[in-house]
Each structure stands twice: as structure tokens, then as C-alpha cells.
Amino acid sequence: MVAGRLDSSMPVAVIGAGSMGAGIAQLAAQAGHDVRLHDAQPGAAERALVRIDADLAGAVAKGRLDEAERTAIRARLTAVDGPEALAGCGLAVEAIVEQLEPKKALFRRLEGILGDGAVLATNTSSISITAIAQGLAHPERVVGWHFFNPPTRMKLVEVIRGVETDPAVATAMHALSKAWGKTSVDAPNAPGFIVNRVARPYYAEGLRLLAENIAAPQAIDRMLRDAGGFALGPFELIDLIGADVNLSVTESVFAATGWDTRYAPNLIQQELVRAGRYGRKSGQGFYDYREGARLPVAPLVMPAAQVPKLHRSELLGLLALLVERIESQGTTSIAVDVMLPAETLRIGDTLIALTDGRTLAERARAIDRPMLLLDLARDYATTTIVGAAGPADALASLAAALQPAGIGVVELADVAGLVVMRIVACLANEAADVMTWTRTTAVDIDAAMRLGTAYPIGPLAWADAIGVSRVAGVLERLQAHYGDARYRRSPQLLARHFGEARFHG
């Protein structure tokens, strides 16, 4: 019965007129629904309609809509003063404050206003659907429907069933998601669902690296953006989301996982929130967005005056594309040294190796010779930068060797795992943990991370690409270095490591 009614003839109620609620309301109107938008704050719904107007006008200016379509969409949107005005809607989507009790109270009130067949969808990013539905007369019609910001542009939506959710409701929400132009995935009713759970290390490890002074925020962001291929670095992303919103999700996942230290909030972010520096919306966060302020640019290492001669090992592993790129320029000489360990280069007496999770100090001491460590890049054939830790003269020589190939060097302090390798390993491990405890598939996890967060590749596919055993080894060394259970390896990751298997195929 419900599935047959979730079509464009059904009026939709959206409660909460912030950026997420306004975006969902706009989506519904674009899909042909009459939409009633309500917010408890006086005037908020009207202001949201003004923002929607501006977005629609921009779409017309860019040729994505014509004026008649814009007029029709806008006519389907109405701001209403109270929940009572939502009577008759077949679907209510809440996008209010990310707290359990207000959501429960809203749905209790809506039960007395909407018809028995209406679906109650929550856009919560981390709260249990079962908990939100608890105490309702009809918990079977409550479903999680988690969009990503901005919902008009991000393709993913997570559909989450609570213990009491009618499977037909979840099926209907998948169909409605498709009708609205979205790709939906079944997400487990577990802390953070898929995306906000798997993404935790992107923020958490970024903050820990910043606390260890591996580099300035702009350098860490540049590494993950330009070398890792992510759309935004962790600090740019926190500033965009809002440090307060991001911290709220972190605290929710931390509590829901029984205060697992892997998800513990970071003092740096807590202090920013206490100071009211939420990011773009407040004018200050990790960066200054106030009028006249200029965003800092991460510097590159100044190349040495003379291009050095490089030597390489016979087996290059992940560095093969980097060597091919250097050789294709014809300006840097590279000779094979059969005495070099696999996946290493040499400039003079200095070995250059990809990070394996140990610090430079530990690795150099083990072989008793100077070393320089390289960070991971998503694609050495196209990257514009690489991160490296080592002595200043060795970094300058490396910069001179890479400059003809169009690659700059970002100096990183000697911190275990460096930036991209450490964060990618932790993301893959978190994704494997979601597989372990929720039976979510690798395909759904990777699709969710690509579509919901614009990752360049799903974390499990990335682990396959660089080697599952490499990821397991990096995590093992990080745990040994820090003595911290946050780097414990997922059972699914270990199963594939020992079984020499992949996550995909």
C-alpha cells in the first residue's frame, strides 16, 4: 500500500529548513511533488525558499532549467507555519537538529497529524533508526533516508531500516530515491551507517596528524587533494560542513560505539567549536573566510640547483609509474642498482622508499644509512605533488629530480605513516570493519563513499590496488608505534591479508 503511494502525486512534508532540509524540499519539488516546508524558527522556511529561488535562477542561467520549469518548481513549494499544516502529506522527511529526543518528539506529534499510511523518514546522519521510532504507535513506518550535502547535487542516499521498519517501506524509499535521481544503498542501522562511519578516519587522522605537527593544515589538505585525489582536504571539508556539525556526528558515533577511542573527539576541533569558529558559516574555522582574508597556500620544497642522478631497484612496485614519468622527460638519469631493495630509489647515498607505517628514524636506524620517505599518491603518473620526509638537502635533491616531470615536493615531518598512506589505510580498515560487523557488501561501501563523499575511489578498491597486505602492514606498524587500539586491524582485512584475497573479485 505504501509503495504504491510514493509517487509524484503524493504531497511531501519537509521539517527543518537549514541547508539540508531546503535541499531535500527542492529535490522533491523538482521531482514533481507538492512540498510543504516547515521550521520551528519563525521565518526560517521563508528564507529557505529565497535560497531555493536563487539556486533555481542559477540553474536557468547555466541552461540546466528553462524559465517555465523554474516557475513550476517554485509553485510546488510552500512554507507553512506549523506541523498541523502538514496534514495530508504521504511522506514527512525530518532534517532538524541531530539529537535523539527532538526527533522522537517530532515524530510523535506527526503521528497524530498525518494519515496512517504516511511514511516518516529521518535524515539523521548517525542516530539509530530504532531509537527514533521507539514509543511510536507505528514504528514500522519509520525509515532512515540519509542525504548528503548539498542534496541537490550529491548522488547518494542511504536507506536504513530499524528493527521495526516494514521492508516494504524501505523498498518504496529505494524506488523513490531513483525517481528523484539518486543512487540508493542499503545501509546498516549501526553507528554512522556507512558513509559517516567509514569517513571518520579522514577527519580523525587528519586532526591527529595536525596535532603531531606533520605539517600545517593547508599542507595536509593539499596532500590529500592534489596527491590523494580527494575533492577537499579534511580541514577544508570540516570548515564546509561546519566544525560543530562534524563534531556532533563524531560525538554521536563515539557514544554509540561504547566510547571506542578510535572515534574519540579531538581537542583541536573541540576548541574551535568552543570558540565559535565553525568554518565558512561563522567566517573562521581552520581557515579565515572573512572579507579581505586570503587562504594560505602550502609551499613546495625549493629544488636544488643541480638535477641529481637517480638509481632505482629492479622491482619498483607502486613506484613504477613515478619512475616511468621521470624517465619520459629525458632530463633525469636513472640507472638500475641491483643491490637496492625492492620499491626503492637512491640519490647519492640516500635511499628513497615508500612509507610502510614506520617513522623515518626507525627505518634509517634499522639499515644504518640516510633515508627519505615518500608518501602515497593516488596516481604517480598524474600527481602534481608528492609528500616526503627527510633531511633538507635530500628533499631539495628529490625536488630537483622531480621538477622536470612537473611534480613538486611537500615537506612533511617524520610522523608514522605520513599523510595519504596513513589515512587511506585507516579508511580501508574502517570500511572492512563495517563489512565485518554489519555484512554490508564491499560494492555498497565503495559506491557509498564515491557518491556520498566524492572519494576518488572506494577505500576497499584502493586497498586492492595498493595491496591488502600492504594496508595490513601499515596498520600493524602504526599500532606498534602508538600502542593505540585505534589502529587494530579489522577481521575482514586480516582474513584477506592471510588468505591473499581481494575485497573485489
C-alpha positions in Angstrom: 0.0 0.0 0.0 2.7 2.4 1.0 4.9 1.6 -2.0 2.1 2.4 -4.4 1.6 5.9 -3.0 5.2 7.2 -3.0 5.0 8.9 -6.4 4.9 12.4 -7.6 1.2 12.8 -6.8 2.0 12.5 -3.1 2.5 15.7 -1.1 5.8 15.8 0.8 6.4 17.5 4.1 9.9 18.6 5.0 10.6 19.7 8.6 13.8 21.7 9.1 14.7 24.5 6.7 18.5 24.5 7.0 20.8 23.7 4.1 19.9 20.0 4.2 16.1 20.5 4.6 15.9 23.2 1.9 17.9 20.9 -0.5 15.5 18.0 0.1 12.5 20.2 -0.4 13.9 21.5 -3.6 14.6 17.9 -4.8 11.1 16.9 -4.0 9.6 19.8 -5.9 11.9 19.1 -8.9 10.6 15.5 -8.9 7.0 16.8 -9.2 5.8 16.8 -5.6 3.9 19.5 -3.9 6.1 20.3 -0.9 5.3 21.9 2.4 8.4 23.2 4.3 8.2 23.9 8.0 10.8 25.1 10.5 10.2 25.8 14.2 12.2 29.0 13.9 10.0 31.8 12.6 10.9 32.9 9.1 13.4 30.2 8.5 11.2 28.4 5.9 10.6 31.6 4.0 14.3 32.3 4.0 15.0 28.8 2.7 12.6 29.5 -0.2 14.6 32.6 -1.1 17.8 30.4 -1.2 16.0 27.9 -3.4 14.9 30.7 -5.7 18.5 31.8 -6.1 19.6 28.2 -6.8 16.9 27.7 -9.4 17.8 31.0 -11.0 21.4 29.9 -11.3 20.3 26.7 -12.9 18.3 28.7 -15.5 21.4 30.9 -16.1 23.5 27.8 -16.8 21.0 26.3 -19.1 20.1 23.4 -16.8 16.5 24.6 -16.5 14.2 26.8 -18.6 12.1 29.6 -17.1 8.9 27.6 -17.3 10.4 24.7 -15.3 11.7 27.1 -12.7 8.3 28.6 -12.3 6.6 25.2 -12.0 9.1 24.0 -9.4 8.8 27.2 -7.3 5.0 26.9 -7.4 5.1 23.5 -5.8 7.0 24.8 -2.8 5.1 26.3 0.2 6.3 27.5 3.6 3.9 26.6 6.4 3.8 27.8 10.0 3.1 24.7 12.0 3.1 20.9 11.8 -0.7 20.9 11.6 -0.4 22.3 8.1 1.4 19.1 7.1 -1.8 17.0 7.3 -2.5 15.0 4.1 1.2 14.6 3.3 2.2 11.0 2.4 5.8 11.4 3.3 7.4 13.5 6.0 11.2 14.0 6.0 12.8 15.5 9.1 16.1 17.3 8.8 16.1 19.0 12.3 18.8 19.1 14.9 20.9 16.0 15.2 19.6 15.0 18.6 17.5 11.9 19.5 14.8 13.5 21.7 13.8 16.3 19.4 13.4 13.8 16.6 11.3 11.4 18.7 9.1 14.3 19.8 8.6 15.5 16.3 7.6 12.1 15.0 5.2 11.5 18.0 3.5 14.8 17.0 3.4 13.9 13.3 1.7 10.6 14.1 -1.3 12.5 15.3 -1.4 14.7 12.2 -0.5 12.5 9.2 -2.6 9.6 8.0 -1.8 6.0 9.0 -0.2 5.2 5.7 2.3 8.1 5.8 6.0 7.3 5.9 8.2 9.1 8.5 11.7 9.5 7.1 14.6 10.8 9.2 17.6 12.3 7.6 19.7 11.6 10.7 23.4 11.1 9.9 24.2 8.8 12.8 21.3 8.2 15.2 19.7 4.8 15.5 16.5 4.5 13.5 15.2 2.0 16.1 15.8 4.6 18.8 14.0 7.3 16.9 11.0 5.0 16.2 10.8 3.8 19.8 7.5 4.5 21.5 5.6 5.4 18.4 2.2 3.7 17.7 3.5 2.7 14.2 7.3 2.3 14.3 7.1 0.2 11.2 6.7 3.3 9.0 9.9 5.0 10.3 12.9 4.7 8.0 16.3 6.4 7.7 16.8 8.4 4.5 20.1 10.0 4.7 21.1 12.6 2.0 24.4 14.3 1.6 25.1 18.0 1.4 24.2 19.6 -0.9 21.4 17.1 -1.5 20.5 18.7 -4.9 23.9 17.7 -6.2 25.2 14.7 -4.3 24.1 11.5 -5.9 23.9 9.2 -2.9 21.2 8.5 -0.4 21.4 5.8 2.3 18.3 3.9 3.2 18.3 2.5 6.7 15.9 0.1 8.3 15.3 0.0 12.1 14.3 -3.2 13.8 10.6 -2.4 13.3 10.8 -0.8 9.8 8.5 -2.5 7.3 10.6 -3.9 4.5 8.0 -2.6 2.0 8.7 0.9 3.3 12.5 0.5 2.6 11.7 -0.9 -0.8 9.5 2.1 -1.6 12.2 4.5 -0.4 14.7 2.9 -2.8 12.2 3.4 -5.7 11.5 7.0 -4.6 15.3 7.7 -4.4 15.7 6.5 -8.0 12.7 8.7 -9.1 14.4 11.7 -7.5 17.6 10.9 -9.5 19.6 9.4 -6.7 21.6 6.2 -6.2 20.5 4.5 -3.0 22.3 1.9 -0.9 21.1 -0.3 1.9 23.0 1.0 5.0 23.1 -0.8 8.3 21.4 0.7 11.3 24.8 0.9 13.0 26.7 4.0 14.3 27.3 6.4 11.4 25.6 4.0 8.9 28.1 3.6 6.0 29.5 7.0 5.0 29.7 8.8 8.3 31.3 5.7 9.9 33.8 4.9 7.2 34.7 8.6 6.8 35.6 9.1 10.5 39.4 8.4 9.9 39.5 11.1 7.2 38.8 13.7 9.9 40.3 11.9 12.9 43.6 11.0 11.4 43.9 14.4 9.8 43.4 16.0 13.2 45.9 13.7 14.8 48.5 14.4 12.1 47.9 18.1 12.7 48.4 17.6 16.4 51.7 15.9 15.7 52.8 18.8 13.6 53.4 16.8 10.5 52.6 20.0 8.5 50.3 23.0 8.5 46.5 22.4 7.8 46.9 23.8 4.2 49.8 21.3 3.5 47.8 18.3 4.8 44.8 19.5 2.8 46.9 19.9 -0.3 48.4 16.4 0.1 45.0 14.8 0.3 43.6 16.9 -2.5 46.4 17.0 -5.0 48.2 13.8 -4.2 45.3 11.7 -2.9 42.7 12.9 -5.3 40.1 13.8 -2.7 37.8 16.7 -3.6 38.7 18.5 -0.4 41.2 18.0 2.4 39.9 17.2 5.9 40.1 20.8 7.3 38.6 22.3 4.2 35.8 19.8 4.5 35.2 20.4 8.2 35.0 24.1 7.5 32.5 23.5 4.8 30.3 21.0 6.8 30.7 23.1 10.0 33.0 22.1 12.8 30.1 22.0 15.2 28.1 19.6 12.9 31.1 17.4 12.3 31.9 17.3 16.0 28.3 16.4 16.8 28.5 13.4 14.4 31.8 12.4 15.9 30.4 12.5 19.4 27.3 10.5 18.3 29.4 7.7 16.8 31.8 7.8 19.8 28.9 7.3 22.2 27.1 4.7 20.0 30.3 2.6 19.8 30.7 2.4 23.6 33.3 5.2 23.8 35.7 3.4 21.5 38.9 5.6 21.4 39.1 5.2 17.6 36.2 7.6 17.4 37.1 10.0 20.2 36.7 13.7 19.5 39.9 15.7 19.0 40.8 18.6 21.3 41.7 20.8 18.3 38.2 20.6 16.9 36.6 20.9 20.3 38.5 24.1 21.0 37.4 25.6 17.6 33.8 24.8 18.4 34.1 26.4 21.9 35.5 29.5 20.3 32.6 29.6 17.8 34.9 29.1 14.9 32.6 26.7 12.9 34.1 27.3 9.5 32.6 29.0 6.5 29.3 29.8 8.1 30.9 31.7 11.0 33.7 33.3 9.0 36.5 31.4 10.7 37.5 27.8 11.3 40.8 26.2 10.3 40.9 29.0 7.8 39.8 32.6 7.7 36.9 33.3 5.4 36.2 36.9 6.5 36.2 39.6 3.9 39.6 40.5 2.8 41.2 37.4 4.2 43.4 35.2 1.9 43.5 31.5 2.2 47.1 30.2 2.9 48.9 28.2 0.2 51.1 25.3 1.2 54.7 25.9 0.0 56.8 23.4 -2.0 60.4 22.4 -1.4 62.9 24.6 -3.3 64.7 22.3 -5.8 68.5 22.0 -5.6 70.4 23.9 -8.3 71.7 20.6 -9.9 69.5 17.8 -11.1 70.9 14.7 -9.4 71.4 11.2 -10.8 68.9 8.7 -9.6 69.3 4.9 -9.1 66.4 2.5 -8.9 65.7 -1.0 -7.8 64.8 -3.7 -10.3 61.4 -4.2 -8.7 59.6 -0.9 -8.5 56.2 -1.9 -7.2 54.0 1.2 -6.7 56.9 3.5 -7.7 57.0 2.1 -11.3 54.7 4.9 -12.7 56.7 7.6 -10.9 59.9 6.3 -12.5 58.3 6.0 -15.9 57.2 9.6 -15.7 60.6 10.8 -14.7 62.3 8.8 -17.4 59.8 10.1 -20.0 61.1 13.7 -19.5 64.6 12.7 -20.5 66.3 15.1 -18.2 66.9 13.0 -15.1 69.3 10.0 -15.5 68.0 6.8 -13.8 70.3 3.7 -13.5 69.3 0.3 -12.2 71.0 -0.7 -9.0 70.6 -4.5 -8.4 71.7 -4.1 -4.8 68.7 -1.8 -3.9 65.8 -3.3 -2.0 62.5 -3.6 -4.0 60.5 -0.4 -4.4 63.3 2.0 -3.6 65.3 4.7 -5.3 68.6 6.3 -4.4 70.2 9.7 -4.7 73.8 9.6 -3.7 73.9 7.6 -0.5 70.3 8.4 0.4 67.7 5.7 0.0 64.2 6.8 -1.1 61.4 4.4 -0.1 57.6 4.5 0.2 56.3 4.8 3.7 55.3 1.5 5.3 53.9 2.9 8.5 57.2 3.2 10.4 58.9 6.5 11.0 61.9 7.6 9.1 64.0 7.5 12.2 63.1 3.9 12.8 63.8 2.7 9.3 67.1 4.7 8.9 68.4 3.2 12.1 67.5 -0.3 11.0 69.7 0.0 7.9 72.2 2.5 9.3 72.2 4.8 6.3 70.4 8.0 5.4 66.8 7.7 4.1 64.0 9.7 2.7 60.4 8.5 2.9 57.8 9.1 0.2 54.1 9.4 0.8 51.4 7.5 -1.2 49.8 9.2 -4.2 46.6 8.1 -5.9 48.3 8.1 -9.3 52.0 8.8 -9.6 51.5 9.1 -13.4 49.4 12.3 -13.0 50.0 13.7 -9.5 51.3 17.2 -9.2 52.9 16.7 -5.8 54.4 14.1 -3.6 54.9 14.3 0.2 58.2 13.4 1.7 60.0 13.3 5.0 63.8 13.6 5.3 66.8 15.9 5.6 66.5 19.3 3.9 69.3 18.6 1.4 67.8 15.2 0.4 64.4 16.8 -0.1 65.9 19.6 -2.3 67.7 16.9 -4.4 64.4 15.0 -4.7 62.6 18.2 -5.7 65.2 18.8 -8.4 64.8 15.3 -9.8 61.0 15.5 -9.9 60.7 19.1 -11.2 61.2 18.2 -14.9 58.3 15.8 -14.6 56.1 18.5 -13.2 56.0 17.2 -9.7 56.5 19.4 -6.6 57.6 18.1 -3.2 55.7 18.9 0.1 57.9 18.7 3.2 56.4 16.5 5.9 57.7 16.0 9.4 58.8 12.5 10.4 55.4 11.1 11.6 54.5 7.5 11.3 52.6 6.6 8.1 52.8 10.1 6.7 49.5 11.6 5.3 47.9 9.9 2.4 49.1 6.4 3.2 48.1 6.6 6.8 44.6 8.0 6.0 43.9 5.6 3.1 45.0 2.6 5.3 42.7 3.8 8.1 39.8 4.4 5.7 40.2 0.9 4.2 40.3 -0.6 7.7 37.2 1.2 8.8 35.4 0.0 5.7 36.5 -3.5 6.3 35.2 -3.2 9.9 31.7 -2.1 8.6 31.8 -5.3 6.4 32.8 -7.4 9.4 30.0 -6.3 11.8 27.1 -5.4 9.5 27.5 -7.7 6.5 27.4 -4.7 4.2 29.0 -5.5 0.8 32.2 -4.1 -0.5 30.3 -2.9 -3.6 27.8 -0.9 -1.5 30.5 0.6 0.8 32.7 1.7 -2.1 29.7 3.1 -4.0 28.6 5.0 -0.9 32.0 6.6 -0.4 32.4 7.6 -4.0 28.9 9.0 -4.4 28.4 10.3 -0.8 31.8 12.0 -0.3 33.2 12.2 -3.8 36.2 10.0 -2.9 38.4 9.3 -6.0 38.0 5.5 -5.4 36.3 3.4 -2.8 38.6 2.6 0.1 38.3 -1.1 -0.4 39.1 -0.9 -4.1 42.0 1.4 -3.1 43.2 -1.3 -0.7 43.0 -3.9 -3.5 45.0 -1.5 -5.8 47.9 -1.0 -3.4 47.7 -4.4 -1.8 45.6 -5.5 1.1 48.7 -6.9 2.9 50.4 -3.5 2.5 47.5 -1.9 4.2 47.5 -4.5 7.0 51.3 -4.0 7.5 50.9 -0.2 7.7 48.2 -0.5 10.4 50.3 -3.1 12.3 53.2 -0.7 12.4 51.1 2.2 13.4 49.6 0.2 16.3 53.1 -0.8 17.4 54.4 2.8 17.2 51.5 4.4 19.1 50.4 1.5 21.3 46.9 2.5 20.4 44.0 0.2 19.7 42.6 2.7 17.2 44.8 1.0 14.6 43.7 -2.5 15.4 43.1 -4.4 12.2 39.6 -5.5 11.1 38.9 -9.2 11.0 37.8 -8.9 7.3 41.1 -7.1 6.5 43.1 -9.8 8.2 41.2 -12.6 6.5 42.1 -11.2 3.1 45.6 -10.5 4.2 46.3 -14.0 5.3 44.2 -15.5 2.5 45.9 -13.4 -0.1 42.5 -12.3 -1.3 41.0 -9.0 -2.5 37.8 -7.2 -1.5 36.6 -7.1 -5.0 36.8 -10.2 -7.1 
